[in-house]
Amino acid sequence: LLSRHACLGVFEKKMLFIRMLRRLGQSPACGCWTPVLPVRFLGISPRQIPADANFHSASFSDTDHPRVLITGGLGQLGVGLANLLRKRFGKDNVILSDIRKPPDHVFHSGPFIYSDILDYKNLREIVVNNRITWLFHYSALLSAIGEANVSLARAVNITGLHNILDVAAEHNLRLFVPSTIGAFGPTSPRNPTPDLCIQRPRTIYGVSKVHAELMGETMQSRFSMMPQSMANSSATWKPARGCP
């Protein structure tokens, strides 16, 4: 899955996820990037993670599908992704979640559950009670709303992210956290914009996504230095940047 440096339409976004899903479960030996991480190695959370936890990634078969949770599922991409994953893994294996009341057609299309990413205990209960193994984290306040309520955006986009990282680490989840073209700023080079360049976003949403990217790089760095007996060294990190 390549980084995106231009705004994507709905069709392009769907094709992006189709390509991503085709790569999920591929053998790391092929050299492909997989956007999911065993995240044991975060190590900076005040919450205690069991020392004997097994954080190795596991592949799936046709009879052993992942159990998927999508946070912020009523946003721009969640419902479409849920439909795509349900066709592949089965309707009951993909849980859509949000803090808003879903439309009737969404509620009846498959499992839906209330999930507040700022409530760490609630997140843990959902993961444990539903045997979640994969987590797609879409909960975030976008640019316009975030600028109107910066304190809430900080809480949702940064504290919420850390709650997700901690839950994923504690329960050995595969985790996907998208970035955004908003992680770049007006001083970033254009046409083409390289993956590694100056990033000085002007919105709290962009700042929070840069924070998420740096957390991913930090996790990958710590992960690569761990003994093989403690980590699956084939996992890598690369931001998937699209619109918004």
Solvent accessible surface area in square Angstrom, and as a share of the most:
residue,aa,sasa,rsa
1,L,8,0.04
2,L,115,0.57
3,S,13,0.08
4,R,44,0.16
5,H,60,0.27
6,A,64,0.50
7,C,94,0.56
8,L,30,0.15
9,G,35,0.33
10,V,109,0.63
11,F,140,0.58
12,E,84,0.38
13,K,25,0.11
14,K,113,0.48
15,M,60,0.27
16,L,16,0.08
17,F,14,0.06
18,I,45,0.23
19,R,86,0.31
20,M,1,0.00
21,L,8,0.04
22,R,159,0.58
23,R,74,0.27
24,L,3,0.01
25,G,36,0.34
26,Q,85,0.38
27,S,70,0.45
28,P,71,0.45
29,A,97,0.75
30,C,75,0.45
31,G,69,0.67
32,C,55,0.33
33,W,34,0.12
34,T,29,0.17
35,P,9,0.05
36,V,5,0.03
37,L,4,0.02
38,P,3,0.02
39,V,0,0.00
40,R,49,0.18
41,F,14,0.06
42,L,2,0.01
43,G,61,0.59
44,I,85,0.43
45,S,26,0.17
46,P,133,0.84
47,R,86,0.31
48,Q,154,0.68
49,I,29,0.15
50,P,64,0.40
51,A,90,0.70
52,D,132,0.68
53,A,30,0.23
54,N,101,0.52
55,F,4,0.02
56,H,73,0.32
57,S,28,0.18
58,A,78,0.60
59,S,87,0.56
60,F,47,0.20
61,S,58,0.37
62,D,126,0.65
63,T,133,0.77
64,D,90,0.47
65,H,54,0.24
66,P,8,0.05
67,R,40,0.15
68,V,0,0.00
69,L,0,0.00
70,I,0,0.00
71,T,1,0.01
72,G,12,0.12
73,G,0,0.00
74,L,22,0.11
75,G,41,0.40
76,Q,121,0.54
77,L,46,0.23
78,G,0,0.00
79,V,42,0.24
80,G,36,0.34
81,L,4,0.02
82,A,1,0.00
83,N,65,0.34
84,L,52,0.26
85,L,0,0.00
86,R,20,0.07
87,K,174,0.74
88,R,96,0.35
89,F,2,0.01
90,G,31,0.30
91,K,108,0.46
92,D,95,0.49
93,N,36,0.18
94,V,0,0.00
95,I,7,0.04
96,L,2,0.01
97,S,0,0.00
98,D,14,0.07
99,I,105,0.53
100,R,132,0.48
101,K,183,0.78
102,P,17,0.10
103,P,67,0.42
104,D,105,0.55
105,H,133,0.59
106,V,6,0.03
107,F,110,0.46
108,H,139,0.62
109,S,44,0.28
110,G,10,0.10
111,P,39,0.25
112,F,41,0.17
113,I,54,0.27
114,Y,124,0.47
115,S,5,0.03
116,D,40,0.21
117,I,9,0.04
118,L,70,0.35
119,D,63,0.33
120,Y,30,0.11
121,K,144,0.61
122,N,31,0.16
123,L,0,0.00
124,R,96,0.35
125,E,76,0.34
126,I,6,0.03
127,V,4,0.02
128,V,85,0.49
129,N,116,0.60
130,N,31,0.16
131,R,164,0.60
132,I,7,0.04
133,T,60,0.35
134,W,8,0.03
135,L,1,0.01
136,F,2,0.01
137,H,7,0.03
138,Y,33,0.13
139,S,19,0.12
140,A,30,0.23
141,L,32,0.16
142,L,58,0.29
143,S,44,0.28
144,A,84,0.65
145,I,107,0.55
146,G,0,0.00
147,E,82,0.37
148,A,91,0.71
149,N,65,0.33
150,V,60,0.35
151,S,68,0.44
152,L,76,0.38
153,A,0,0.00
154,R,122,0.45
155,A,29,0.23
156,V,22,0.13
157,N,12,0.06
158,I,44,0.22
159,T,70,0.41
160,G,0,0.00
161,L,6,0.03
162,H,48,0.22
163,N,6,0.03
164,I,0,0.00
165,L,6,0.03
166,D,5,0.03
167,V,0,0.00
168,A,0,0.00
169,A,0,0.00
170,E,26,0.12
171,H,53,0.24
172,N,52,0.27
173,L,2,0.01
174,R,37,0.14
175,L,7,0.04
176,F,8,0.03
177,V,17,0.10
178,P,23,0.14
179,S,12,0.08
180,T,0,0.00
181,I,45,0.23
182,G,27,0.26
183,A,0,0.00
184,F,24,0.10
185,G,10,0.10
186,P,75,0.47
187,T,81,0.47
188,S,8,0.05
189,P,60,0.38
190,R,172,0.63
191,N,146,0.75
192,P,118,0.74
193,T,16,0.09
194,P,62,0.39
195,D,47,0.24
196,L,151,0.75
197,C,35,0.21
198,I,90,0.46
199,Q,42,0.19
200,R,157,0.57
201,P,20,0.12
202,R,177,0.65
203,T,41,0.24
204,I,24,0.12
205,Y,12,0.04
206,G,0,0.00
207,V,68,0.39
208,S,2,0.01
209,K,19,0.08
210,V,24,0.14
211,H,54,0.24
212,A,8,0.06
213,E,5,0.02
214,L,100,0.50
215,M,17,0.08
216,G,1,0.01
217,E,79,0.35
218,T,50,0.29
219,M,1,0.01
220,Q,40,0.18
221,S,56,0.36
222,R,87,0.32
223,F,3,0.01
224,S,70,0.45
225,M,145,0.65
226,M,37,0.16
227,P,78,0.49
228,Q,120,0.53
229,S,96,0.62
230,M,80,0.36
231,A,3,0.03
232,N,34,0.18
233,S,69,0.45
234,S,43,0.28
235,A,4,0.03
236,T,57,0.33
237,W,52,0.18
238,K,59,0.25
239,P,17,0.11
240,A,9,0.07
241,R,5,0.02
242,G,12,0.12
243,C,27,0.16
244,P,52,0.32
